[in-house]
Amino acid sequence: MIKVLFQLLLLYIGYKFIFGFIIPLFNSTRQMQSNIKNMQDRMQQQQRQQQQQQPQNSGEPKIKPRQEDYIEFEEIK
């Protein structure tokens, strides 16, 4: 009788451990991995967009600074 009760107690503890700790741990690990993968995909997409925009920006004429913006100075020896 005691042996049966002890086995039932062990089964109950094993059940609680598996369904209360192990399975939620696997689920949260899987969710974190998918979140990290989504974030990496978004970052790669942003990098591709930036790389595509850079060649377009390089073709624009650069604005030359006005002559008034510079102060002439004499070198002191």
N, CA, C and O atoms as a GROMACS GRO file, in nm:
protein
  308
    1MET      N    1   0.082  -0.120   0.000
    1MET     CA    2   0.000   0.000   0.000
    1MET      C    3   0.087   0.127   0.000
    1MET      O    4   0.062   0.221  -0.076
    2ILE      N    5   0.189   0.128   0.087
    2ILE     CA    6   0.278   0.244   0.095
    2ILE      C    7   0.357   0.258  -0.035
    2ILE      O    8   0.384   0.368  -0.082
    3LYS      N    9   0.392   0.144  -0.090
    3LYS     CA   10   0.468   0.146  -0.215
    3LYS      C   11   0.385   0.211  -0.326
    3LYS      O   12   0.438   0.289  -0.405
    4VAL      N   13   0.258   0.181  -0.336
    4VAL     CA   14   0.169   0.236  -0.437
    4VAL      C   15   0.154   0.387  -0.416
    4VAL      O   16   0.159   0.463  -0.512
    5LEU      N   17   0.136   0.431  -0.293
    5LEU     CA   18   0.125   0.573  -0.262
    5LEU      C   19   0.253   0.648  -0.299
    5LEU      O   20   0.248   0.758  -0.352
    6PHE      N   21   0.366   0.586  -0.269
    6PHE     CA   22   0.495   0.648  -0.303
    6PHE      C   23   0.510   0.662  -0.454
    6PHE      O   24   0.558   0.764  -0.502
    7GLN      N   25   0.469   0.560  -0.530
    7GLN     CA   26   0.476   0.564  -0.676
    7GLN      C   27   0.382   0.672  -0.732
    7GLN      O   28   0.417   0.744  -0.825
    8LEU      N   29   0.263   0.680  -0.676
    8LEU     CA   30   0.170   0.784  -0.719
    8LEU      C   31   0.225   0.924  -0.689
    8LEU      O   32   0.210   1.015  -0.771
    9LEU      N   33   0.288   0.940  -0.574
    9LEU     CA   34   0.349   1.068  -0.539
    9LEU      C   35   0.462   1.103  -0.637
    9LEU      O   36   0.473   1.217  -0.680
   10LEU      N   37   0.544   1.005  -0.671
   10LEU     CA   38   0.651   1.028  -0.768
   10LEU      C   39   0.595   1.062  -0.906
   10LEU      O   40   0.648   1.150  -0.975
   11LEU      N   41   0.488   0.994  -0.947
   11LEU     CA   42   0.424   1.025  -1.074
   11LEU      C   43   0.368   1.168  -1.074
   11LEU      O   44   0.382   1.241  -1.172
   12TYR      N   45   0.306   1.207  -0.964
   12TYR     CA   46   0.250   1.342  -0.953
   12TYR      C   47   0.362   1.447  -0.959
   12TYR      O   48   0.348   1.547  -1.028
   13ILE      N   49   0.471   1.424  -0.887
   13ILE     CA   50   0.584   1.519  -0.889
   13ILE      C   51   0.646   1.524  -1.028
   13ILE      O   52   0.680   1.633  -1.076
   14GLY      N   53   0.662   1.411  -1.094
   14GLY     CA   54   0.715   1.408  -1.231
   14GLY      C   55   0.624   1.481  -1.327
   14GLY      O   56   0.671   1.555  -1.413
   15TYR      N   57   0.493   1.460  -1.314
   15TYR     CA   58   0.396   1.529  -1.399
   15TYR      C   59   0.404   1.681  -1.380
   15TYR      O   60   0.408   1.755  -1.478
   16LYS      N   61   0.407   1.725  -1.256
   16LYS     CA   62   0.416   1.869  -1.227
   16LYS      C   63   0.546   1.927  -1.280
   16LYS      O   64   0.548   2.039  -1.333
   17PHE      N   65   0.655   1.852  -1.268
   17PHE     CA   66   0.785   1.900  -1.315
   17PHE      C   67   0.786   1.913  -1.467
   17PHE      O   68   0.831   2.014  -1.521
   18ILE      N   69   0.735   1.811  -1.535
   18ILE     CA   70   0.738   1.813  -1.681
   18ILE      C   71   0.645   1.920  -1.737
   18ILE      O   72   0.686   2.000  -1.821
   19PHE      N   73   0.520   1.922  -1.690
   19PHE     CA   74   0.423   2.016  -1.747
   19PHE      C   75   0.429   2.155  -1.685
   19PHE      O   76   0.373   2.249  -1.741
   20GLY      N   77   0.493   2.169  -1.573
   20GLY     CA   78   0.504   2.300  -1.511
   20GLY      C   79   0.637   2.368  -1.534
   20GLY      O   80   0.647   2.490  -1.516
   21PHE      N   81   0.740   2.294  -1.575
   21PHE     CA   82   0.872   2.354  -1.592
   21PHE      C   83   0.932   2.324  -1.730
   21PHE      O   84   0.972   2.416  -1.801
   22ILE      N   85   0.939   2.197  -1.767
   22ILE     CA   86   1.009   2.157  -1.889
   22ILE      C   87   0.938   2.209  -2.014
   22ILE      O   88   1.001   2.272  -2.099
   23ILE      N   89   0.809   2.184  -2.027
   23ILE     CA   90   0.736   2.225  -2.147
   23ILE      C   91   0.731   2.378  -2.159
   23ILE      O   92   0.755   2.429  -2.268
   24PRO      N   93   0.701   2.454  -2.052
   24PRO     CA   94   0.706   2.600  -2.066
   24PRO      C   95   0.846   2.651  -2.101
   24PRO      O   96   0.860   2.750  -2.172
   25LEU      N   97   0.949   2.584  -2.052
   25LEU     CA   98   1.086   2.622  -2.085
   25LEU      C   99   1.112   2.606  -2.234
   25LEU      O  100   1.170   2.694  -2.297
   26PHE      N  101   1.069   2.494  -2.292
   26PHE     CA  102   1.085   2.472  -2.436
   26PHE      C  103   1.006   2.575  -2.516
   26PHE      O  104   1.054   2.627  -2.616
   27ASN      N  105   0.882   2.603  -2.471
   27ASN     CA  106   0.799   2.700  -2.543
   27ASN      C  107   0.861   2.839  -2.541
   27ASN      O  108   0.864   2.907  -2.644
   28SER      N  109   0.910   2.882  -2.426
   28SER     CA  110   0.970   3.015  -2.417
   28SER      C  111   1.100   3.022  -2.497
   28SER      O  112   1.130   3.125  -2.557
   29THR      N  113   1.177   2.914  -2.498
   29THR     CA  114   1.300   2.910  -2.577
   29THR      C  115   1.268   2.923  -2.726
   29THR      O  116   1.334   2.997  -2.798
   30ARG      N  117   1.169   2.850  -2.770
   30ARG     CA  118   1.129   2.855  -2.910
   30ARG      C  119   1.079   2.996  -2.947
   30ARG      O  120   1.110   3.047  -3.055
   31GLN      N  121   1.003   3.057  -2.858
   31GLN     CA  122   0.951   3.192  -2.883
   31GLN      C  123   1.065   3.294  -2.889
   31GLN      O  124   1.064   3.382  -2.975
   32MET      N  125   1.162   3.283  -2.799
   32MET     CA  126   1.276   3.375  -2.801
   32MET      C  127   1.357   3.359  -2.929
   32MET      O  128   1.401   3.458  -2.987
   33GLN      N  129   1.376   3.237  -2.974
   33GLN     CA  130   1.450   3.215  -3.097
   33GLN      C  131   1.378   3.276  -3.217
   33GLN      O  132   1.442   3.335  -3.304
   34SER      N  133   1.247   3.263  -3.221
   34SER     CA  134   1.174   3.322  -3.334
   34SER      C  135   1.177   3.475  -3.326
   34SER      O  136   1.185   3.541  -3.429
   35ASN      N  137   1.172   3.532  -3.205
   35ASN     CA  138   1.182   3.678  -3.190
   35ASN      C  139   1.318   3.729  -3.236
   35ASN      O  140   1.327   3.831  -3.303
   36ILE      N  141   1.423   3.659  -3.199
   36ILE     CA  142   1.558   3.698  -3.239
   36ILE      C  143   1.573   3.688  -3.391
   36ILE      O  144   1.632   3.777  -3.454
   37LYS      N  145   1.520   3.582  -3.449
   37LYS     CA  146   1.528   3.567  -3.596
   37LYS      C  147   1.452   3.678  -3.665
   37LYS      O  148   1.501   3.733  -3.765
   38ASN      N  149   1.335   3.714  -3.616
   38ASN     CA  150   1.258   3.824  -3.675
   38ASN      C  151   1.335   3.955  -3.666
   38ASN      O  152   1.336   4.034  -3.760
   39MET      N  153   1.398   3.979  -3.553
   39MET     CA  154   1.474   4.102  -3.535
   39MET      C  155   1.594   4.107  -3.630
   39MET      O  156   1.622   4.211  -3.689
   40GLN      N  157   1.662   3.995  -3.646
   40GLN     CA  158   1.776   3.990  -3.738
   40GLN      C  159   1.729   4.012  -3.882
   40GLN      O  160   1.796   4.081  -3.959
   41ASP      N  161   1.614   3.955  -3.919
   41ASP     CA  162   1.562   3.974  -4.054
   41ASP      C  163   1.530   4.121  -4.078
   41ASP      O  164   1.560   4.175  -4.185
   42ARG      N  165   1.468   4.187  -3.979
   42ARG     CA  166   1.435   4.329  -3.994
   42ARG      C  167   1.561   4.414  -4.006
   42ARG      O  168   1.565   4.508  -4.085
   43MET      N  169   1.665   4.381  -3.928
   43MET     CA  170   1.790   4.456  -3.936
   43MET      C  171   1.856   4.438  -4.072
   43MET      O  172   1.907   4.535  -4.129
   44GLN      N  173   1.855   4.317  -4.126
   44GLN     CA  174   1.913   4.293  -4.258
   44GLN      C  175   1.835   4.368  -4.366
   44GLN      O  176   1.894   4.420  -4.460
   45GLN      N  177   1.703   4.372  -4.352
   45GLN     CA  178   1.622   4.445  -4.448
   45GLN      C  179   1.652   4.595  -4.442
   45GLN      O  180   1.661   4.660  -4.546
   46GLN      N  181   1.669   4.649  -4.323
   46GLN     CA  182   1.704   4.791  -4.310
   46GLN      C  183   1.841   4.819  -4.370
   46GLN      O  184   1.860   4.923  -4.434
   47GLN      N  185   1.936   4.728  -4.350
   47GLN     CA  186   2.069   4.747  -4.406
   47GLN      C  187   2.063   4.746  -4.558
   47GLN      O  188   2.130   4.825  -4.624
   48ARG      N  189   1.982   4.655  -4.615
   48ARG     CA  190   1.968   4.651  -4.760
   48ARG      C  191   1.907   4.781  -4.813
   48ARG      O  192   1.949   4.833  -4.916
   49GLN      N  193   1.809   4.832  -4.742
   49GLN     CA  194   1.746   4.958  -4.784
   49GLN      C  195   1.847   5.072  -4.778
   49GLN      O  196   1.850   5.156  -4.868
   50GLN      N  197   1.929   5.076  -4.674
   50GLN     CA  198   2.030   5.182  -4.662
   50GLN      C  199   2.134   5.170  -4.773
   50GLN      O  200   2.177   5.271  -4.828
   51GLN      N  201   2.174   5.048  -4.807
   51GLN     CA  202   2.272   5.028  -4.912
   51GLN      C  203   2.215   5.067  -5.048
   51GLN      O  204   2.288   5.116  -5.134
   52GLN      N  205   2.086   5.047  -5.068
   52GLN     CA  206   2.024   5.086  -5.193
   52GLN      C  207   2.011   5.238  -5.202
   52GLN      O  208   2.019   5.293  -5.312
   53GLN      N  209   1.991   5.304  -5.091
   53GLN     CA  210   1.975   5.449  -5.090
   53GLN      C  211   2.109   5.521  -5.106
   53GLN      O  212   2.112   5.631  -5.160
   54GLN      N  213   2.217   5.463  -5.060
   54GLN     CA  214   2.347   5.528  -5.068
   54GLN      C  215   2.391   5.557  -5.211
   54GLN      O  216   2.434   5.669  -5.238
   55PRO      N  217   2.381   5.463  -5.305
   55PRO     CA  218   2.421   5.496  -5.443
   55PRO      C  219   2.333   5.607  -5.502
   55PRO      O  220   2.381   5.687  -5.581
   56GLN      N  221   2.208   5.612  -5.465
   56GLN     CA  222   2.120   5.716  -5.515
   56GLN      C  223   2.163   5.852  -5.462
   56GLN      O  224   2.158   5.951  -5.536
   57ASN      N  225   2.205   5.858  -5.338
   57ASN     CA  226   2.247   5.984  -5.277
   57ASN      C  227   2.381   6.031  -5.332
   57ASN      O  228   2.406   6.152  -5.335
   58SER      N  229   2.467   5.940  -5.374
   58SER     CA  230   2.600   5.980  -5.421
   58SER      C  231   2.594   6.052  -5.555
   58SER      O  232   2.687   6.125  -5.588
   59GLY      N  233   2.488   6.034  -5.632
   59GLY     CA  234   2.476   6.097  -5.761
   59GLY      C  235   2.433   6.243  -5.752
   59GLY      O  236   2.440   6.315  -5.852
   60GLU      N  237   2.391   6.289  -5.637
   60GLU     CA  238   2.347   6.427  -5.622
   60GLU      C  239   2.466   6.520  -5.622
   60GLU      O  240   2.572   6.486  -5.569
   61PRO      N  241   2.451   6.638  -5.680
   61PRO     CA  242   2.563   6.734  -5.678
   61PRO      C  243   2.585   6.785  -5.536
   61PRO      O  244   2.491   6.809  -5.460
   62LYS      N  245   2.711   6.801  -5.504
   62LYS     CA  246   2.745   6.848  -5.370
   62LYS      C  247   2.745   7.000  -5.370
   62LYS      O  248   2.789   7.064  -5.466
   63ILE      N  249   2.698   7.056  -5.264
   63ILE     CA  250   2.690   7.201  -5.252
   63ILE      C  251   2.827   7.254  -5.211
   63ILE      O  252   2.885   7.209  -5.112
   64LYS      N  253   2.877   7.348  -5.288
   64LYS     CA  254   3.006   7.408  -5.256
   64LYS      C  255   2.985   7.515  -5.151
   64LYS      O  256   2.887   7.590  -5.157
   65PRO      N  257   3.075   7.524  -5.055
   65PRO     CA  258   3.060   7.628  -4.953
   65PRO      C  259   3.083   7.766  -5.014
   65PRO      O  260   3.162   7.783  -5.107
   66ARG      N  261   3.016   7.862  -4.960
   66ARG     CA  262   3.032   8.000  -5.009
   66ARG      C  263   3.169   8.053  -4.967
   66ARG      O  264   3.228   8.008  -4.869
   67GLN      N  265   3.216   8.146  -5.040
   67GLN     CA  266   3.346   8.206  -5.011
   67GLN      C  267   3.341   8.279  -4.877
   67GLN      O  268   3.443   8.288  -4.809
   68GLU      N  269   3.226   8.329  -4.840
   68GLU     CA  270   3.212   8.404  -4.714
   68GLU      C  271   3.230   8.314  -4.593
   68GLU      O  272   3.257   8.364  -4.483
   69ASP      N  273   3.216   8.186  -4.610
   69ASP     CA  274   3.224   8.094  -4.497
   69ASP      C  275   3.367   8.074  -4.450
   69ASP      O  276   3.390   8.026  -4.338
   70TYR      N  277   3.463   8.109  -4.532
   70TYR     CA  278   3.603   8.088  -4.495
   70TYR      C  279   3.667   8.220  -4.453
   70TYR      O  280   3.640   8.325  -4.510
   71ILE      N  281   3.752   8.210  -4.352
   71ILE     CA  282   3.828   8.327  -4.307
   71ILE      C  283   3.972   8.305  -4.349
   71ILE      O  284   4.033   8.203  -4.314
   72GLU      N  285   4.026   8.398  -4.423
   72GLU     CA  286   4.165   8.386  -4.464
   72GLU      C  287   4.254   8.423  -4.347
   72GLU      O  288   4.222   8.513  -4.269
   73PHE      N  289   4.365   8.356  -4.336
   73PHE     CA  290   4.460   8.388  -4.230
   73PHE      C  291   4.601   8.379  -4.285
   73PHE      O  292   4.626   8.316  -4.388
   74GLU      N  293   4.690   8.442  -4.216
   74GLU     CA  294   4.830   8.438  -4.256
   74GLU      C  295   4.903   8.347  -4.160
   74GLU      O  296   4.878   8.345  -4.040
   75GLU      N  297   4.993   8.271  -4.216
   75GLU     CA  298   5.069   8.178  -4.135
   75GLU      C  299   5.180   8.257  -4.064
   75GLU      O  300   5.250   8.337  -4.125
   76ILE      N  301   5.194   8.233  -3.935
   76ILE     CA  302   5.296   8.302  -3.855
   76ILE      C  303   5.415   8.208  -3.839
   76ILE      O  304   5.400   8.092  -3.801
   77LYS      N  305   5.537   8.264  -3.870
   77LYS     CA  306   5.658   8.181  -3.859
   77LYS      C  307   5.737   8.218  -3.737
   77LYS      O  308   5.841   8.158  -3.711
   0.00000   0.00000   0.00000
